[in-house]
Amino acid sequence: MKRFPNHDFDGLRVGAKSGVAIDHDKYRTIGLIILLLCAYTGYRVYLTSEKIRQIDNDPVLSQPLRTIVRVNYAKPAELSLLPGIGPKLAKAIIEFRTSQGPIRSWEHFEEIRGIGPKMVERIRPYASLE
């Protein structure tokens, strides 16, 4: 007793209607694409973990910021090195500095929108107002 008349038994035809052939090339292509995507994802994860390992083992990259950033003269990229200061806040510092003149004290520095006492305490060891 044959389940698929006029066809030899093929495991991939089990879900198909009787007598309808399945395009094997299409499924092989889909399988190959999935395999390549999984391999690529694994490779990217491996590269990321290697980069993290290199940073952890590099004495220069794993150390906290050692230079002092001069807030009144620093460019946006230098200000962004300070903990908690991103590009937007660096731009706000420069705009404040341009409109108000040099920052005279840490209390004056707190007048910048987005900077409060906690932020000042975080960046104070790495920054100078000279």
N, CA, C and O atoms as a GROMACS GRO file, in nm:
protein
  520
    1MET      N    1   0.084  -0.118   0.000
    1MET     CA    2   0.000   0.000   0.000
    1MET      C    3   0.088   0.124   0.000
    1MET      O    4   0.167   0.146   0.092
    2LYS      N    5   0.075   0.205  -0.106
    2LYS     CA    6   0.153   0.328  -0.117
    2LYS      C    7   0.064   0.446  -0.078
    2LYS      O    8  -0.053   0.452  -0.113
    3ARG      N    9   0.126   0.538  -0.004
    3ARG     CA   10   0.052   0.657   0.036
    3ARG      C   11   0.052   0.762  -0.075
    3ARG      O   12  -0.043   0.839  -0.087
    4PHE      N   13   0.158   0.765  -0.156
    4PHE     CA   14   0.170   0.864  -0.260
    4PHE      C   15   0.169   0.791  -0.394
    4PHE      O   16   0.272   0.741  -0.439
    5PRO      N   17   0.055   0.786  -0.457
    5PRO     CA   18   0.050   0.715  -0.585
    5PRO      C   19   0.136   0.784  -0.690
    5PRO      O   20   0.145   0.907  -0.693
    6ASN      N   21   0.199   0.706  -0.773
    6ASN     CA   22   0.284   0.753  -0.882
    6ASN      C   23   0.413   0.820  -0.832
    6ASN      O   24   0.482   0.884  -0.912
    7HIS      N   25   0.446   0.808  -0.706
    7HIS     CA   26   0.569   0.868  -0.653
    7HIS      C   27   0.636   0.768  -0.559
    7HIS      O   28   0.570   0.690  -0.491
    8ASP      N   29   0.767   0.774  -0.559
    8ASP     CA   30   0.839   0.698  -0.458
    8ASP      C   31   0.830   0.775  -0.328
    8ASP      O   32   0.813   0.897  -0.327
    9PHE      N   33   0.842   0.702  -0.215
    9PHE     CA   34   0.832   0.769  -0.086
    9PHE      C   35   0.948   0.865  -0.066
    9PHE      O   36   1.064   0.827  -0.087
   10ASP      N   37   0.919   0.988  -0.027
   10ASP     CA   38   1.020   1.089   0.002
   10ASP      C   39   0.977   1.157   0.132
   10ASP      O   40   0.864   1.203   0.144
   11GLY      N   41   1.068   1.163   0.228
   11GLY     CA   42   1.035   1.218   0.359
   11GLY      C   43   0.987   1.361   0.355
   11GLY      O   44   0.908   1.402   0.440
   12LEU      N   45   1.032   1.439   0.258
   12LEU     CA   46   0.990   1.579   0.250
   12LEU      C   47   0.850   1.596   0.194
   12LEU      O   48   0.793   1.705   0.200
   13ARG      N   49   0.794   1.491   0.140
   13ARG     CA   50   0.659   1.502   0.083
   13ARG      C   51   0.551   1.470   0.186
   13ARG      O   52   0.432   1.474   0.155
   14VAL      N   53   0.591   1.440   0.306
   14VAL     CA   54   0.492   1.400   0.406
   14VAL      C   55   0.390   1.510   0.430
   14VAL      O   56   0.271   1.480   0.446
   15GLY      N   57   0.433   1.638   0.434
   15GLY     CA   58   0.340   1.746   0.460
   15GLY      C   59   0.270   1.797   0.336
   15GLY      O   60   0.180   1.880   0.347
   16ALA      N   61   0.309   1.750   0.218
   16ALA     CA   62   0.250   1.800   0.095
   16ALA      C   63   0.126   1.720   0.058
   16ALA      O   64   0.105   1.609   0.106
   17LYS      N   65   0.046   1.780  -0.029
   17LYS     CA   66  -0.072   1.709  -0.079
   17LYS      C   67  -0.025   1.590  -0.161
   17LYS      O   68   0.087   1.587  -0.212
   18SER      N   69  -0.110   1.495  -0.173
   18SER     CA   70  -0.075   1.374  -0.246
   18SER      C   71  -0.048   1.409  -0.392
   18SER      O   72  -0.128   1.473  -0.459
   19GLY      N   73   0.068   1.365  -0.439
   19GLY     CA   74   0.103   1.386  -0.578
   19GLY      C   75   0.168   1.519  -0.608
   19GLY      O   76   0.202   1.544  -0.724
   20VAL      N   77   0.188   1.608  -0.507
   20VAL     CA   78   0.250   1.738  -0.529
   20VAL      C   79   0.396   1.728  -0.487
   20VAL      O   80   0.426   1.686  -0.375
   21ALA      N   81   0.484   1.765  -0.575
   21ALA     CA   82   0.626   1.759  -0.545
   21ALA      C   83   0.670   1.884  -0.469
   21ALA      O   84   0.612   1.991  -0.484
   22ILE      N   85   0.773   1.868  -0.389
   22ILE     CA   86   0.827   1.980  -0.312
   22ILE      C   87   0.956   2.025  -0.379
   22ILE      O   88   1.035   1.943  -0.424
   23ASP      N   89   0.977   2.157  -0.385
   23ASP     CA   90   1.096   2.213  -0.445
   23ASP      C   91   1.212   2.201  -0.346
   23ASP      O   92   1.225   2.282  -0.254
   24HIS      N   93   1.296   2.099  -0.364
   24HIS     CA   94   1.406   2.072  -0.272
   24HIS      C   95   1.512   2.181  -0.276
   24HIS      O   96   1.572   2.211  -0.174
   25ASP      N   97   1.535   2.240  -0.391
   25ASP     CA   98   1.637   2.345  -0.403
   25ASP      C   99   1.603   2.466  -0.317
   25ASP      O  100   1.691   2.527  -0.257
   26LYS      N  101   1.476   2.499  -0.311
   26LYS     CA  102   1.432   2.613  -0.230
   26LYS      C  103   1.464   2.588  -0.082
   26LYS      O  104   1.515   2.677  -0.014
   27TYR      N  105   1.435   2.469  -0.033
   27TYR     CA  106   1.461   2.438   0.108
   27TYR      C  107   1.610   2.428   0.137
   27TYR      O  108   1.654   2.466   0.245
   28ARG      N  109   1.688   2.378   0.044
   28ARG     CA  110   1.834   2.375   0.061
   28ARG      C  111   1.888   2.517   0.070
   28ARG      O  112   1.974   2.546   0.153
   29THR      N  113   1.839   2.607  -0.016
   29THR     CA  114   1.885   2.746  -0.016
   29THR      C  115   1.849   2.814   0.116
   29THR      O  116   1.931   2.884   0.175
   30ILE      N  117   1.726   2.794   0.162
   30ILE     CA  118   1.682   2.853   0.289
   30ILE      C  119   1.768   2.799   0.403
   30ILE      O  120   1.810   2.876   0.491
   31GLY      N  121   1.794   2.671   0.404
   31GLY     CA  122   1.878   2.611   0.508
   31GLY      C  123   2.019   2.666   0.505
   31GLY      O  124   2.078   2.692   0.611
   32LEU      N  125   2.074   2.685   0.387
   32LEU     CA  126   2.208   2.740   0.374
   32LEU      C  127   2.214   2.883   0.424
   32LEU      O  128   2.310   2.922   0.491
   33ILE      N  129   2.113   2.962   0.393
   33ILE     CA  130   2.108   3.101   0.440
   33ILE      C  131   2.102   3.105   0.593
   33ILE      O  132   2.172   3.183   0.656
   34ILE      N  133   2.018   3.020   0.652
   34ILE     CA  134   2.006   3.016   0.798
   34ILE      C  135   2.139   2.973   0.860
   34ILE      O  136   2.181   3.031   0.961
   35LEU      N  137   2.204   2.875   0.803
   35LEU     CA  138   2.333   2.829   0.852
   35LEU      C  139   2.437   2.941   0.846
   35LEU      O  140   2.512   2.961   0.942
   36LEU      N  141   2.442   3.014   0.736
   36LEU     CA  142   2.537   3.124   0.722
   36LEU      C  143   2.509   3.237   0.822
   36LEU      O  144   2.602   3.294   0.878
   37LEU      N  145   2.382   3.268   0.843
   37LEU     CA  146   2.347   3.372   0.940
   37LEU      C  147   2.388   3.332   1.082
   37LEU      O  148   2.439   3.414   1.158
   38CYS      N  149   2.366   3.206   1.117
   38CYS     CA  150   2.407   3.159   1.249
   38CYS      C  151   2.559   3.163   1.264
   38CYS      O  152   2.609   3.204   1.369
   39ALA      N  153   2.631   3.124   1.162
   39ALA     CA  154   2.777   3.126   1.168
   39ALA      C  155   2.828   3.270   1.180
   39ALA      O  156   2.920   3.297   1.257
   40TYR      N  157   2.769   3.362   1.104
   40TYR     CA  158   2.811   3.502   1.109
   40TYR      C  159   2.783   3.562   1.246
   40TYR      O  160   2.866   3.634   1.300
   41THR      N  161   2.667   3.532   1.303
   41THR     CA  162   2.633   3.583   1.436
   41THR      C  163   2.731   3.531   1.539
   41THR      O  164   2.778   3.607   1.625
   42GLY      N  165   2.764   3.403   1.533
   42GLY     CA  166   2.861   3.346   1.625
   42GLY      C  167   2.997   3.412   1.610
   42GLY      O  168   3.065   3.438   1.710
   43TYR      N  169   3.038   3.440   1.488
   43TYR     CA  170   3.165   3.506   1.462
   43TYR      C  171   3.167   3.646   1.522
   43TYR      O  172   3.266   3.687   1.582
   44ARG      N  173   3.057   3.721   1.506
   44ARG     CA  174   3.049   3.857   1.562
   44ARG      C  175   3.056   3.853   1.715
   44ARG      O  176   3.121   3.938   1.776
   45VAL      N  177   2.989   3.756   1.777
   45VAL     CA  178   2.995   3.742   1.922
   45VAL      C  179   3.139   3.712   1.965
   45VAL      O  180   3.187   3.767   2.064
   46TYR      N  181   3.206   3.625   1.891
   46TYR     CA  182   3.345   3.592   1.922
   46TYR      C  183   3.433   3.716   1.912
   46TYR      O  184   3.516   3.740   2.000
   47LEU      N  185   3.418   3.796   1.805
   47LEU     CA  186   3.499   3.917   1.791
   47LEU      C  187   3.475   4.015   1.906
   47LEU      O  188   3.570   4.075   1.957
   48THR      N  189   3.350   4.031   1.945
   48THR     CA  190   3.318   4.122   2.054
   48THR      C  191   3.383   4.075   2.184
   48THR      O  192   3.440   4.156   2.257
   49SER      N  193   3.375   3.946   2.212
   49SER     CA  194   3.434   3.895   2.335
   49SER      C  195   3.586   3.910   2.332
   49SER      O  196   3.648   3.936   2.436
   50GLU      N  197   3.647   3.894   2.215
   50GLU     CA  198   3.792   3.913   2.203
   50GLU      C  199   3.830   4.058   2.230
   50GLU      O  200   3.930   4.085   2.296
   51LYS      N  201   3.751   4.153   2.178
   51LYS     CA  202   3.779   4.295   2.201
   51LYS      C  203   3.771   4.327   2.350
   51LYS      O  204   3.856   4.399   2.403
   52ILE      N  205   3.669   4.274   2.418
   52ILE     CA  206   3.653   4.297   2.561
   52ILE      C  207   3.772   4.238   2.636
   52ILE      O  208   3.825   4.301   2.728
   53ARG      N  209   3.815   4.118   2.597
   53ARG     CA  210   3.931   4.054   2.660
   53ARG      C  211   4.056   4.139   2.640
   53ARG      O  212   4.137   4.152   2.732
   54GLN      N  213   4.074   4.196   2.522
   54GLN     CA  214   4.190   4.279   2.496
   54GLN      C  215   4.189   4.405   2.582
   54GLN      O  216   4.292   4.446   2.634
   55ILE      N  217   4.071   4.466   2.596
   55ILE     CA  218   4.060   4.586   2.679
   55ILE      C  219   4.090   4.552   2.824
   55ILE      O  220   4.159   4.628   2.892
   56ASP      N  221   4.039   4.439   2.873
   56ASP     CA  222   4.063   4.399   3.011
   56ASP      C  223   4.210   4.371   3.036
   56ASP      O  224   4.260   4.397   3.146
   57ASN      N  225   4.281   4.318   2.937
   57ASN     CA  226   4.422   4.283   2.954
   57ASN      C  227   4.516   4.400   2.925
   57ASN      O  228   4.633   4.394   2.963
   58ASP      N  229   4.469   4.504   2.858
   58ASP     CA  230   4.554   4.616   2.824
   58ASP      C  231   4.561   4.712   2.943
   58ASP      O  232   4.458   4.767   2.983
   59PRO      N  233   4.681   4.733   3.001
   59PRO     CA  234   4.690   4.818   3.119
   59PRO      C  235   4.651   4.963   3.092
   59PRO      O  236   4.602   5.031   3.182
   60VAL      N  237   4.671   5.012   2.970
   60VAL     CA  238   4.637   5.150   2.940
   60VAL      C  239   4.486   5.167   2.926
   60VAL      O  240   4.428   5.261   2.980
   61LEU      N  241   4.421   5.076   2.852
   61LEU     CA  242   4.277   5.089   2.826
   61LEU      C  243   4.192   5.056   2.948
   61LEU      O  244   4.082   5.108   2.961
   62SER      N  245   4.242   4.972   3.038
   62SER     CA  246   4.161   4.932   3.154
   62SER      C  247   4.173   5.032   3.269
   62SER      O  248   4.098   5.023   3.366
   63GLN      N  249   4.265   5.128   3.260
   63GLN     CA  250   4.281   5.228   3.365
   63GLN      C  251   4.179   5.339   3.348
   63GLN      O  252   4.140   5.371   3.236
   64PRO      N  253   4.137   5.398   3.458
   64PRO     CA  254   4.048   5.514   3.446
   64PRO      C  255   4.124   5.633   3.389
   64PRO      O  256   4.247   5.631   3.377
   65LEU      N  257   4.051   5.736   3.355
   65LEU     CA  258   4.110   5.857   3.298
   65LEU      C  259   4.212   5.915   3.396
   65LEU      O  260   4.179   5.940   3.512
   66ARG      N  261   4.335   5.937   3.348
   66ARG     CA  262   4.440   5.989   3.436
   66ARG      C  263   4.471   6.136   3.409
   66ARG      O  264   4.528   6.203   3.495
   67THR      N  265   4.436   6.185   3.294
   67THR     CA  266   4.466   6.325   3.262
   67THR      C  267   4.359   6.415   3.321
   67THR      O  268   4.246   6.373   3.346
   68ILE      N  269   4.396   6.537   3.342
   68ILE     CA  270   4.302   6.637   3.393
   68ILE      C  271   4.251   6.718   3.274
   68ILE      O  272   4.330   6.773   3.196
   69VAL      N  273   4.120   6.725   3.260
   69VAL     CA  274   4.058   6.802   3.152
   69VAL      C  275   4.034   6.943   3.202
   69VAL      O  276   3.969   6.963   3.305
   70ARG      N  277   4.086   7.038   3.130
   70ARG     CA  278   4.066   7.179   3.165
   70ARG      C  279   3.933   7.225   3.104
   70ARG      O  280   3.924   7.250   2.984
   71VAL      N  281   3.832   7.236   3.188
   71VAL     CA  282   3.695   7.260   3.143
   71VAL      C  283   3.682   7.390   3.065
   71VAL      O  284   3.604   7.396   2.970
   72ASN      N  285   3.754   7.493   3.103
   72ASN     CA  286   3.741   7.623   3.036
   72ASN      C  287   3.807   7.628   2.899
   72ASN      O  288   3.784   7.722   2.823
   73TYR      N  289   3.890   7.529   2.866
   73TYR     CA  290   3.961   7.531   2.738
   73TYR      C  291   3.937   7.406   2.653
   73TYR      O  292   3.978   7.401   2.538
   74ALA      N  293   3.872   7.308   2.709
   74ALA     CA  294   3.856   7.178   2.642
   74ALA      C  295   3.759   7.186   2.524
   74ALA      O  296   3.663   7.263   2.525
   75LYS      N  297   3.787   7.105   2.425
   75LYS     CA  298   3.699   7.089   2.310
   75LYS      C  299   3.594   6.984   2.345
   75LYS      O  300   3.609   6.913   2.445
   76PRO      N  301   3.486   6.971   2.264
   76PRO     CA  302   3.381   6.874   2.296
   76PRO      C  303   3.433   6.731   2.313
   76PRO      O  304   3.387   6.660   2.402
   77ALA      N  305   3.526   6.689   2.230
   77ALA     CA  306   3.578   6.552   2.241
   77ALA      C  307   3.649   6.531   2.374
   77ALA      O  308   3.639   6.424   2.434
   78GLU      N  309   3.722   6.631   2.420
   78GLU     CA  310   3.791   6.620   2.549
   78GLU      C  311   3.692   6.620   2.664
   78GLU      O  312   3.709   6.544   2.760
   79LEU      N  313   3.589   6.703   2.657
   79LEU     CA  314   3.487   6.705   2.762
   79LEU      C  315   3.412   6.573   2.770
   79LEU      O  316   3.370   6.531   2.878
   80SER      N  317   3.395   6.507   2.655
   80SER     CA  318   3.324   6.378   2.652
   80SER      C  319   3.401   6.268   2.722
   80SER      O  320   3.344   6.163   2.752
   81LEU      N  321   3.529   6.289   2.750
   81LEU     CA  322   3.608   6.190   2.823
   81LEU      C  323   3.570   6.186   2.971
   81LEU      O  324   3.592   6.086   3.038
   82LEU      N  325   3.512   6.294   3.020
   82LEU     CA  326   3.474   6.299   3.161
   82LEU      C  327   3.357   6.206   3.188
   82LEU      O  328   3.269   6.193   3.104
   83PRO      N  329   3.355   6.140   3.305
   83PRO     CA  330   3.246   6.047   3.335
   83PRO      C  331   3.110   6.118   3.341
   83PRO      O  332   3.095   6.219   3.410
   84GLY      N  333   3.015   6.066   3.268
   84GLY     CA  334   2.880   6.121   3.268
   84GLY      C  335   2.858   6.234   3.168
   84GLY      O  336   2.746   6.283   3.154
   85ILE      N  337   2.963   6.276   3.099
   85ILE     CA  338   2.950   6.385   3.002
   85ILE      C  339   2.948   6.323   2.862
   85ILE      O  340   3.044   6.260   2.819
   86GLY      N  341   2.838   6.342   2.793
   86GLY     CA  342   2.825   6.294   2.656
   86GLY      C  343   2.834   6.411   2.559
   86GLY      O  344   2.864   6.523   2.600
   87PRO      N  345   2.810   6.384   2.432
   87PRO     CA  346   2.820   6.491   2.332
   87PRO      C  347   2.725   6.608   2.356
   87PRO      O  348   2.762   6.724   2.336
   88LYS      N  349   2.602   6.580   2.399
   88LYS     CA  350   2.505   6.688   2.423
   88LYS      C  351   2.549   6.777   2.539
   88LYS      O  352   2.543   6.900   2.530
   89LEU      N  353   2.592   6.714   2.646
   89LEU     CA  354   2.633   6.791   2.764
   89LEU      C  355   2.763   6.867   2.735
   89LEU      O  356   2.781   6.978   2.784
   90ALA      N  357   2.852   6.808   2.657
   90ALA     CA  358   2.976   6.878   2.618
   90ALA      C  359   2.941   7.003   2.537
   90ALA      O  360   3.002   7.108   2.556
   91LYS      N  361   2.844   6.991   2.448
   91LYS     CA  362   2.802   7.106   2.368
   91LYS      C  363   2.739   7.213   2.457
   91LYS      O  364   2.761   7.332   2.437
   92ALA      N  365   2.660   7.170   2.557
   92ALA     CA  366   2.597   7.265   2.650
   92ALA      C  367   2.703   7.338   2.732
   92ALA      O  368   2.689   7.458   2.759
   93ILE      N  369   2.809   7.267   2.772
   93ILE     CA  370   2.917   7.331   2.848
   93ILE      C  371   2.985   7.438   2.763
   93ILE      O  372   3.012   7.548   2.811
   94ILE      N  373   3.012   7.406   2.638
   94ILE     CA  374   3.079   7.502   2.550
   94ILE      C  375   2.989   7.622   2.522
   94ILE      O  376   3.037   7.736   2.520
   95GLU      N  377   2.860   7.599   2.502
   95GLU     CA  378   2.767   7.711   2.481
   95GLU      C  379   2.760   7.801   2.605
   95GLU      O  380   2.759   7.923   2.594
   96PHE      N  381   2.755   7.738   2.722
   96PHE     CA  382   2.751   7.814   2.847
   96PHE      C  383   2.879   7.895   2.864
   96PHE      O  384   2.875   8.012   2.901
   97ARG      N  385   2.992   7.831   2.835
   97ARG     CA  386   3.123   7.895   2.845
   97ARG      C  387   3.133   8.014   2.749
   97ARG      O  388   3.192   8.118   2.783
   98THR      N  389   3.076   7.999   2.630
   98THR     CA  390   3.080   8.106   2.529
   98THR      C  391   2.992   8.224   2.570
   98THR      O  392   3.032   8.339   2.554
   99SER      N  393   2.875   8.196   2.623
   99SER     CA  394   2.782   8.304   2.658
   99SER      C  395   2.814   8.368   2.794
   99SER      O  396   2.796   8.489   2.809
  100GLN      N  397   2.859   8.290   2.891
  100GLN     CA  398   2.880   8.340   3.027
  100GLN      C  399   3.026   8.373   3.059
  100GLN      O  400   3.055   8.433   3.162
  101GLY      N  401   3.116   8.333   2.971
  101GLY     CA  402   3.258   8.351   3.001
  101GLY      C  403   3.312   8.228   3.072
  101GLY      O  404   3.241   8.129   3.087
  102PRO      N  405   3.437   8.233   3.116
  102PRO     CA  406   3.498   8.115   3.181
  102PRO      C  407   3.422   8.076   3.308
  102PRO      O  408   3.365   8.160   3.378
  103ILE      N  409   3.422   7.948   3.334
  103ILE     CA  410   3.356   7.897   3.455
  103ILE      C  411   3.448   7.926   3.573
  103ILE      O  412   3.564   7.885   3.574
  104ARG      N  413   3.395   7.998   3.672
  104ARG     CA  414   3.477   8.048   3.783
  104ARG      C  415   3.483   7.953   3.901
  104ARG      O  416   3.584   7.947   3.971
  105SER      N  417   3.375   7.878   3.924
  105SER     CA  418   3.373   7.789   4.040
  105SER      C  419   3.286   7.669   4.008
  105SER      O  420   3.215   7.666   3.907
  106TRP      N  421   3.292   7.568   4.095
  106TRP     CA  422   3.210   7.449   4.073
  106TRP      C  423   3.063   7.481   4.090
  106TRP      O  424   2.978   7.416   4.028
  107GLU      N  425   3.029   7.578   4.173
  107GLU     CA  426   2.889   7.620   4.187
  107GLU      C  427   2.842   7.687   4.058
  107GLU      O  428   2.728   7.667   4.015
  108HIS      N  429   2.928   7.765   3.997
  108HIS     CA  430   2.898   7.827   3.867
  108HIS      C  431   2.880   7.718   3.761
  108HIS      O  432   2.796   7.730   3.672
  109PHE      N  433   2.960   7.613   3.770
  109PHE     CA  434   2.953   7.500   3.677
  109PHE      C  435   2.818   7.428   3.689
  109PHE      O  436   2.765   7.378   3.590
  110GLU      N  437   2.762   7.424   3.810
  110GLU     CA  438   2.633   7.358   3.833
  110GLU      C  439   2.517   7.432   3.768
  110GLU      O  440   2.407   7.376   3.757
  111GLU      N  441   2.537   7.555   3.725
  111GLU     CA  442   2.431   7.631   3.660
  111GLU      C  443   2.401   7.580   3.519
  111GLU      O  444   2.297   7.613   3.462
  112ILE      N  445   2.490   7.498   3.465
  112ILE     CA  446   2.467   7.442   3.332
  112ILE      C  447   2.356   7.338   3.343
  112ILE      O  448   2.357   7.253   3.432
  113ARG      N  449   2.260   7.348   3.252
  113ARG     CA  450   2.147   7.255   3.254
  113ARG      C  451   2.197   7.112   3.232
  113ARG      O  452   2.268   7.085   3.136
  114GLY      N  453   2.160   7.021   3.322
  114GLY     CA  454   2.201   6.882   3.312
  114GLY      C  455   2.315   6.847   3.406
  114GLY      O  456   2.352   6.730   3.419
  115ILE      N  457   2.370   6.947   3.472
  115ILE     CA  458   2.480   6.923   3.567
  115ILE      C  459   2.434   6.964   3.705
  115ILE      O  460   2.388   7.076   3.727
  116GLY      N  461   2.448   6.870   3.798
  116GLY     CA  462   2.410   6.897   3.936
  116GLY      C  463   2.525   6.862   4.029
  116GLY      O  464   2.635   6.831   3.984
  117PRO      N  465   2.499   6.867   4.159
  117PRO     CA  466   2.605   6.839   4.256
  117PRO      C  467   2.666   6.699   4.242
  117PRO      O  468   2.787   6.682   4.257
  118LYS      N  469   2.583   6.599   4.214
  118LYS     CA  470   2.635   6.462   4.199
  118LYS      C  471   2.728   6.452   4.079
  118LYS      O  472   2.832   6.387   4.085
  119MET      N  473   2.689   6.515   3.968
  119MET     CA  474   2.772   6.514   3.848
  119MET      C  475   2.906   6.583   3.876
  119MET      O  476   3.010   6.534   3.834
  120VAL      N  477   2.902   6.694   3.947
  120VAL     CA  478   3.024   6.768   3.979
  120VAL      C  479   3.117   6.680   4.062
  120VAL      O  480   3.237   6.676   4.037
  121GLU      N  481   3.063   6.610   4.159
  121GLU     CA  482   3.145   6.522   4.243
  121GLU      C  483   3.208   6.410   4.162
  121GLU      O  484   3.319   6.367   4.190
  122ARG      N  485   3.135   6.362   4.061
  122ARG     CA  486   3.189   6.254   3.976
  122ARG      C  487   3.304   6.301   3.888
  122ARG      O  488   3.402   6.229   3.870
  123ILE      N  489   3.292   6.422   3.833
  123ILE     CA  490   3.394   6.466   3.738
  123ILE      C  491   3.505   6.549   3.802
  123ILE      O  492   3.609   6.571   3.739
  124ARG      N  493   3.486   6.593   3.923
  124ARG     CA  494   3.583   6.682   3.988
  124ARG      C  495   3.725   6.623   3.995
  124ARG      O  496   3.820   6.698   3.976
  125PRO      N  497   3.744   6.493   4.022
  125PRO     CA  498   3.880   6.441   4.025
  125PRO      C  499   3.951   6.444   3.889
  125PRO      O  500   4.074   6.436   3.883
  126TYR      N  501   3.874   6.455   3.782
  126TYR     CA  502   3.931   6.448   3.647
  126TYR      C  503   3.928   6.582   3.574
  126TYR      O  504   3.972   6.591   3.460
  127ALA      N  505   3.877   6.686   3.641
  127ALA     CA  506   3.860   6.814   3.572
  127ALA      C  507   3.923   6.928   3.653
  127ALA      O  508   3.940   6.920   3.774
  128SER      N  509   3.955   7.032   3.580
  128SER     CA  510   4.013   7.150   3.643
  128SER      C  511   3.945   7.274   3.583
  128SER      O  512   3.910   7.275   3.466
  129LEU      N  513   3.928   7.376   3.665
  129LEU     CA  514   3.866   7.501   3.618
  129LEU      C  515   3.971   7.606   3.585
  129LEU      O  516   3.935   7.719   3.555
  130GLU      N  517   4.098   7.573   3.591
  130GLU     CA  518   4.206   7.669   3.562
  130GLU      C  519   4.206   7.708   3.417
  130GLU      O  520   4.290   7.787   3.375
   0.00000   0.00000   0.00000
